[in-house]
Amino acid sequence: MASDSGKRAPQRVVKCPQCGGDSIYSPGNPYRPFCSARCKGLDLGAWASESFRVPDETPPDDQPFGDPKLQ
């Protein structure tokens, strides 16, 4: 049986994706990876309003694919 010396592993601190501040990344932080309910809500709001977008290089349906000079 291993003895418990009373030492705990150091808590992992990460950068909050919303504000950039310190956030404790552990099961004890209900907002992880965010630092607070405010940051978590701001991030959710940005997703809901479609502020996070991935650029799409596909041309609209009425434009042909490829280089127009080659057609």
N, C-alpha and C positions, 0 to 999 in steps of 0.2 A: 504494500500500500504506500503510495507516494505521500510525502508530507507536504502540507500546505504552509508555505512560509508567509502567507498573507499578502504577497505581491500580486498585483493585477497587471495585465498587459497595458501598455500606454494606449490611451484612446486615439483613434485615427482622426485627424483633423483634415478636412478637405475644403476646397474653395467652393462657396455657394455659387451655383450656376446663375443665379439672378443678380445678386448684389456684389459678389466677389469677396464677401467677408468669410470669416472662419465658420465652419460648420462641423459639428461632431458627427462622424459617420459611424453610428452604432444603433443597435435596436432600441436604445433608450431615447433616441431622437425621433419622434413621430413624423417629423417633416423631412427627414433625410432624403436626398442629399442637400436639401435646402436648410437654411439656418433658422427659419421661422415660418409661421403660418402666413405671414404677409408675403414673403418671397414665393412660397408655394402657390399662393393665390394669384400673384402677379403673373407667374409663369403659366398657370392654367388659363388665365384670361387671355394671354397672348396666343396660346394655341387655339382657344375658342374663337378668337377674332381673326384667325388665320394670318397672324403677323409673321409666323415662322413659315417660310415658303422655300421650296427647292426650285431653282431656275429650270425651266423647261425649254429646251432648244428645238422641240418639234414645231414645225411650221403649222399655221392654221390650216384647216381642211381645204380652204380655197386656194392655197399656194402649193406648188409642186415641191417634192423633196429634192435635195441636191442643189448643185450650182446652176442658176438659171442660164448662165452663159453656155452650158453644155447641152442645153435642150433646144 
